[in-house]
Amino acid sequence: MHLDTELLSSSKVLKFVESTKNSKLLVDEVEMVYSLQKKKVMLKGGGIMVFEHYLDEGYFENFEMSLEHVVLSWYGPLVLLLNCDTTATIKINPDGSYKEDNISISCNLVLSNKGVREKWSYLFNQLKKVVQLHKYIKNVTFRIHNHQLTNITINFNIDRKEFSATLRKLESPNMGLYNQWLTIVKHVRENTFKQYNQTYEVPIHNGKMMFNLTRETIQEHLECDHV
C-alpha cells in the first residue's frame, strides 16, 4: 500500500510550502490528515500573515525539510501500519523546524462500513498492532450510534525520536494488554443497547484501559412541544 504518491513527492511538499510563502503566511501549526477512503493526505497550515520583507528564505527551507521528515520518519510508517484515517497536529518553530515532543495524533478505526464478522476480525487485528504502541496512547474513544459501535479513535501523544524508533522495531504484542483491551471492547459492544448515541473516553495508564475512569457522553434528540 502506498501512503500517497503526491505527498511523498518532494515537488508536492514544495508546492504546499510555496503556497504558504505566496500567501505571506508564517505557519506555526500544521495538520496532516490522511483519508483511508481517498488514499490522500491533506495538509492544513495556520499561522501569522506578515509583510513580504519579513519572509525569511531559511524558514521556508526548514519548513519543507520538516514536512518531508514528518512523513518519512513517523507519520508515513504509522499510516502504513494501521491503514486508517490518521490526523497529526505538528507545531512549527519560528525557524521552520518542528517541535519534536508533545505531538498529538489521532487514528480513527471506522467500523460502521463493515459487516458484523468483518468488523470484529478487523478490530481484533488492529488492536494487536495498536497495543504495541501503548506507551504513547493517552486515551481511546468509543463512539456508538444507532446502538452500534461505529468508531474507535486512538489518541496519541508522542516524542518524535522515541516513537520513530518504536515503529522501526515492532515485535509481537503484549498479550496481557491485548486481552485486557479485548475485555473492555467486548463490554462496550455488549452494552450498546443502552443508548442510541453515546461516547466513552477511556484513559490509558501503563498500557491498560482504565474503564472505571471513563468519561461518558450521551445524546438525545427531543421533539419540541410547540414550534
GUKOLFI-56176 format. One record per residue (C-alpha): residue number from 1; residue in one letter; chain; x, y, z. Coordinates in steps of 0.2 Angstrom, whole numbers. Example, Ala and Ser with C-alpha at 12.3 -4.5 7.8 and 13.67 -1.06 7.14 Angstrom:
residues 2
+-------+-------+------+-------+-------+-------+
| torvo | bavex | gugu |  east | north |    up |
+-------+-------+------+-------+-------+-------+
|     1 |     A |    A |    62 |   -22 |    39 |
|     2 |     S |    A |    68 |    -5 |    36 |
+-------+-------+------+-------+-------+-------+
//
This chain:
residues 227
+-------+-------+------+-------+-------+-------+
| torvo | bavex | gugu |  east | north |    up |
+-------+-------+------+-------+-------+-------+
|     1 |     M |    A |     0 |     0 |     0 |
|     2 |     H |    A |     6 |    17 |    -4 |
|     3 |     L |    A |     3 |    31 |     8 |
|     4 |     D |    A |     0 |    44 |    -5 |
|     5 |     T |    A |    12 |    47 |   -20 |
|     6 |     E |    A |     8 |    66 |   -21 |
|     7 |     L |    A |    13 |    69 |    -3 |
|     8 |     L |    A |    28 |    58 |    -4 |
|     9 |     S |    A |    34 |    68 |   -19 |
|    10 |     S |    A |    46 |    82 |   -14 |
|    11 |     S |    A |    39 |    93 |   -28 |
|    12 |     K |    A |    21 |    91 |   -20 |
|    13 |     V |    A |    28 |    96 |    -2 |
|    14 |     L |    A |    37 |   110 |   -10 |
|    15 |     K |    A |    21 |   116 |   -19 |
|    16 |     F |    A |    12 |   117 |    -2 |
|    17 |     V |    A |    27 |   127 |     5 |
|    18 |     E |    A |    27 |   139 |    -9 |
|    19 |     S |    A |     8 |   142 |    -7 |
|    20 |     T |    A |    11 |   147 |    11 |
|    21 |     K |    A |    25 |   158 |     5 |
|    22 |     N |    A |    15 |   166 |    -8 |
|    23 |     S |    A |     1 |   169 |     5 |
|    24 |     K |    A |    14 |   178 |    16 |
|    25 |     L |    A |    10 |   165 |    30 |
|    26 |     L |    A |    22 |   160 |    43 |
|    27 |     V |    A |    15 |   144 |    48 |
|    28 |     D |    A |    16 |   139 |    66 |
|    29 |     E |    A |     5 |   124 |    66 |
|    30 |     V |    A |     1 |   110 |    53 |
|    31 |     E |    A |   -12 |    97 |    52 |
|    32 |     M |    A |    -8 |    82 |    42 |
|    33 |     V |    A |   -24 |    72 |    38 |
|    34 |     Y |    A |   -24 |    55 |    29 |
|    35 |     S |    A |   -40 |    49 |    22 |
|    36 |     L |    A |   -41 |    30 |    20 |
|    37 |     Q |    A |   -56 |    32 |     8 |
|    38 |     K |    A |   -47 |    44 |    -3 |
|    39 |     K |    A |   -30 |    37 |    -1 |
|    40 |     K |    A |   -24 |    55 |     0 |
|    41 |     V |    A |   -16 |    66 |    13 |
|    42 |     M |    A |   -22 |    84 |    16 |
|    43 |     L |    A |   -11 |    97 |    23 |
|    44 |     K |    A |   -18 |   112 |    33 |
|    45 |     G |    A |    -7 |   126 |    39 |
|    46 |     G |    A |   -11 |   140 |    51 |
|    47 |     G |    A |     0 |   155 |    56 |
|    48 |     I |    A |     3 |   173 |    55 |
|    49 |     M |    A |     1 |   184 |    40 |
|    50 |     V |    A |    17 |   195 |    38 |
|    51 |     F |    A |    24 |   209 |    26 |
|    52 |     E |    A |    35 |   202 |    12 |
|    53 |     H |    A |    51 |   209 |    19 |
|    54 |     Y |    A |    49 |   199 |    35 |
|    55 |     L |    A |    49 |   182 |    25 |
|    56 |     D |    A |    65 |   173 |    28 |
|    57 |     E |    A |    70 |   160 |    15 |
|    58 |     G |    A |    79 |   150 |    28 |
|    59 |     Y |    A |    62 |   147 |    37 |
|    60 |     F |    A |    54 |   140 |    21 |
|    61 |     E |    A |    69 |   129 |    18 |
|    62 |     N |    A |    67 |   122 |    35 |
|    63 |     F |    A |    49 |   121 |    34 |
|    64 |     E |    A |    50 |   110 |    18 |
|    65 |     M |    A |    63 |    98 |    27 |
|    66 |     S |    A |    52 |    97 |    42 |
|    67 |     L |    A |    36 |    91 |    32 |
|    68 |     E |    A |    47 |    78 |    22 |
|    69 |     H |    A |    54 |    72 |    39 |
|    70 |     V |    A |    37 |    70 |    47 |
|    71 |     V |    A |    31 |    60 |    33 |
|    72 |     L |    A |    46 |    49 |    31 |
|    73 |     S |    A |    51 |    46 |    49 |
|    74 |     W |    A |    35 |    43 |    58 |
|    75 |     Y |    A |    19 |    48 |    50 |
|    76 |     G |    A |    20 |    38 |    35 |
|    77 |     P |    A |    26 |    22 |    44 |
|    78 |     L |    A |    11 |    24 |    56 |
|    79 |     V |    A |    -2 |    26 |    42 |
|    80 |     L |    A |     6 |    10 |    33 |
|    81 |     L |    A |     5 |     1 |    50 |
|    82 |     L |    A |   -13 |     5 |    54 |
|    83 |     N |    A |   -20 |     9 |    37 |
|    84 |     C |    A |   -34 |    20 |    44 |
|    85 |     D |    A |   -39 |    39 |    45 |
|    86 |     T |    A |   -24 |    47 |    54 |
|    87 |     T |    A |   -23 |    65 |    59 |
|    88 |     A |    A |    -7 |    73 |    66 |
|    89 |     T |    A |    -5 |    91 |    73 |
|    90 |     I |    A |    13 |    97 |    72 |
|    91 |     K |    A |    19 |   114 |    80 |
|    92 |     I |    A |    31 |   123 |    69 |
|    93 |     N |    A |    46 |   133 |    77 |
|    94 |     P |    A |    50 |   151 |    72 |
|    95 |     D |    A |    64 |   145 |    61 |
|    96 |     G |    A |    54 |   132 |    52 |
|    97 |     S |    A |    59 |   117 |    61 |
|    98 |     Y |    A |    46 |   107 |    70 |
|    99 |     K |    A |    43 |   103 |    89 |
|   100 |     E |    A |    48 |    85 |    91 |
|   101 |     D |    A |    39 |    82 |   108 |
|   102 |     N |    A |    20 |    83 |   113 |
|   103 |     I |    A |    14 |    79 |    95 |
|   104 |     S |    A |    -4 |    74 |    95 |
|   105 |     I |    A |   -10 |    61 |    84 |
|   106 |     S |    A |   -27 |    53 |    82 |
|   107 |     C |    A |   -31 |    37 |    72 |
|   108 |     N |    A |   -49 |    33 |    68 |
|   109 |     L |    A |   -54 |    15 |    66 |
|   110 |     V |    A |   -71 |    15 |    56 |
|   111 |     L |    A |   -82 |     0 |    60 |
|   112 |     S |    A |   -98 |     7 |    53 |
|   113 |     N |    A |   -94 |     2 |    35 |
|   114 |     K |    A |   -91 |   -16 |    39 |
|   115 |     G |    A |  -102 |   -32 |    41 |
|   116 |     V |    A |  -103 |   -40 |    59 |
|   117 |     R |    A |   -90 |   -54 |    55 |
|   118 |     E |    A |   -78 |   -42 |    46 |
|   119 |     K |    A |   -80 |   -29 |    59 |
|   120 |     W |    A |   -73 |   -39 |    73 |
|   121 |     S |    A |   -60 |   -48 |    63 |
|   122 |     Y |    A |   -53 |   -31 |    58 |
|   123 |     L |    A |   -54 |   -24 |    75 |
|   124 |     F |    A |   -45 |   -38 |    84 |
|   125 |     N |    A |   -31 |   -37 |    71 |
|   126 |     Q |    A |   -30 |   -19 |    73 |
|   127 |     L |    A |   -29 |   -20 |    92 |
|   128 |     K |    A |   -14 |   -32 |    91 |
|   129 |     K |    A |    -5 |   -18 |    82 |
|   130 |     V |    A |   -11 |    -3 |    92 |
|   131 |     V |    A |    -6 |   -11 |   109 |
|   132 |     Q |    A |    12 |   -12 |   103 |
|   133 |     L |    A |    11 |     7 |   104 |
|   134 |     H |    A |     3 |     8 |   121 |
|   135 |     K |    A |    17 |    19 |   129 |
|   136 |     Y |    A |    11 |    34 |   118 |
|   137 |     I |    A |    -8 |    32 |   119 |
|   138 |     K |    A |   -17 |    44 |   131 |
|   139 |     N |    A |   -35 |    38 |   128 |
|   140 |     V |    A |   -46 |    28 |   117 |
|   141 |     T |    A |   -63 |    35 |   112 |
|   142 |     F |    A |   -78 |    23 |   108 |
|   143 |     R |    A |   -92 |    30 |    98 |
|   144 |     I |    A |  -109 |    22 |    97 |
|   145 |     H |    A |  -123 |    27 |    85 |
|   146 |     N |    A |  -140 |    19 |    82 |
|   147 |     H |    A |  -135 |     6 |    96 |
|   148 |     Q |    A |  -120 |     1 |    86 |
|   149 |     L |    A |  -101 |     3 |    89 |
|   150 |     T |    A |   -96 |    14 |    74 |
|   151 |     N |    A |   -79 |    21 |    78 |
|   152 |     I |    A |   -64 |    18 |    89 |
|   153 |     T |    A |   -52 |    33 |    90 |
|   154 |     I |    A |   -34 |    30 |    97 |
|   155 |     N |    A |   -27 |    47 |   103 |
|   156 |     F |    A |    -8 |    48 |   105 |
|   157 |     N |    A |     5 |    60 |   112 |
|   158 |     I |    A |    22 |    56 |   106 |
|   159 |     D |    A |    40 |    61 |   106 |
|   160 |     R |    A |    46 |    60 |    88 |
|   161 |     K |    A |    63 |    52 |    91 |
|   162 |     E |    A |    56 |    38 |   103 |
|   163 |     F |    A |    41 |    35 |    93 |
|   164 |     S |    A |    51 |    33 |    76 |
|   165 |     A |    A |    62 |    21 |    85 |
|   166 |     T |    A |    47 |    11 |    91 |
|   167 |     L |    A |    39 |    10 |    74 |
|   168 |     R |    A |    56 |     3 |    67 |
|   169 |     K |    A |    57 |   -12 |    79 |
|   170 |     L |    A |    39 |   -18 |    82 |
|   171 |     E |    A |    38 |   -35 |    89 |
|   172 |     S |    A |    23 |   -47 |    95 |
|   173 |     P |    A |    10 |   -38 |   105 |
|   174 |     N |    A |     9 |   -39 |   124 |
|   175 |     M |    A |    -5 |   -52 |   125 |
|   176 |     G |    A |    -9 |   -47 |   143 |
|   177 |     L |    A |   -13 |   -30 |   137 |
|   178 |     Y |    A |   -21 |   -36 |   122 |
|   179 |     N |    A |   -33 |   -47 |   131 |
|   180 |     Q |    A |   -37 |   -33 |   144 |
|   181 |     W |    A |   -42 |   -22 |   129 |
|   182 |     L |    A |   -52 |   -35 |   121 |
|   183 |     T |    A |   -62 |   -37 |   138 |
|   184 |     I |    A |   -66 |   -18 |   138 |
|   185 |     V |    A |   -71 |   -18 |   119 |
|   186 |     K |    A |   -82 |   -33 |   122 |
|   187 |     H |    A |   -90 |   -24 |   137 |
|   188 |     V |    A |   -94 |    -9 |   126 |
|   189 |     R |    A |  -101 |   -19 |   112 |
|   190 |     E |    A |  -112 |   -29 |   124 |
|   191 |     N |    A |  -119 |   -13 |   131 |
|   192 |     T |    A |  -123 |    -3 |   115 |
|   193 |     F |    A |  -141 |    -6 |   118 |
|   194 |     K |    A |  -142 |     6 |   132 |
|   195 |     Q |    A |  -141 |    22 |   122 |
|   196 |     Y |    A |  -144 |    27 |   104 |
|   197 |     N |    A |  -129 |    39 |   104 |
|   198 |     Q |    A |  -115 |    38 |   117 |
|   199 |     T |    A |   -97 |    41 |   118 |
|   200 |     Y |    A |   -84 |    33 |   130 |
|   201 |     E |    A |   -67 |    41 |   133 |
|   202 |     V |    A |   -56 |    29 |   141 |
|   203 |     P |    A |   -39 |    34 |   148 |
|   204 |     I |    A |   -24 |    23 |   146 |
|   205 |     H |    A |   -12 |    20 |   161 |
|   206 |     N |    A |     3 |     9 |   159 |
|   207 |     G |    A |    -5 |     2 |   144 |
|   208 |     K |    A |   -21 |    -3 |   152 |
|   209 |     M |    A |   -38 |     4 |   148 |
|   210 |     M |    A |   -45 |    12 |   164 |
|   211 |     F |    A |   -63 |     9 |   161 |
|   212 |     N |    A |   -68 |    13 |   179 |
|   213 |     L |    A |   -62 |    31 |   175 |
|   214 |     T |    A |   -71 |    33 |   159 |
|   215 |     R |    A |   -79 |    49 |   154 |
|   216 |     E |    A |   -96 |    46 |   146 |
|   217 |     T |    A |  -107 |    57 |   134 |
|   218 |     I |    A |  -124 |    53 |   129 |
|   219 |     Q |    A |  -135 |    62 |   116 |
|   220 |     E |    A |  -154 |    63 |   114 |
|   221 |     H |    A |  -165 |    71 |   101 |
|   222 |     L |    A |  -180 |    79 |   109 |
|   223 |     E |    A |  -196 |    84 |    99 |
|   224 |     C |    A |  -202 |   102 |   103 |
|   225 |     D |    A |  -219 |   103 |   110 |
|   226 |     H |    A |  -223 |   119 |   101 |
|   227 |     V |    A |  -214 |   126 |    85 |
+-------+-------+------+-------+-------+-------+
//
